[in-house]
Amino acid sequence: MREHLLQWRGKGKEELREVTTEFSNEKSAVLSMVNDQAGLSEDEKADISGFIESFYTEVGQSSFYT
C-alpha cells in the first residue's frame, strides 16, 4: 500500500482537528512502535514509517482542514 485516502465522518472540521492533534501528539510513540518490531526488516520499517510520516505531513497542512 503506497497511498492513503483520509475520510472524515465526524461532525465538523474542528472535531477533525482535535482528532488529528491527538494523533500528532502520539507521533513519536507510533513511530517507535514500528521501529521496535523485531519481525520487520529495516526496509519494511522504513516503508511503514514513511507511510505514517506522510499521514502526519498531510494533516499538518492547514489546507487539509479546508
Summary of the structure (lengths in Angstrom):
residues: 66
radius of gyration: 13.5
end to end distance: 26.1
largest distance: 39.7
contacts: 128
relative contact order: 0.17
helix: 67%
strand: 0%
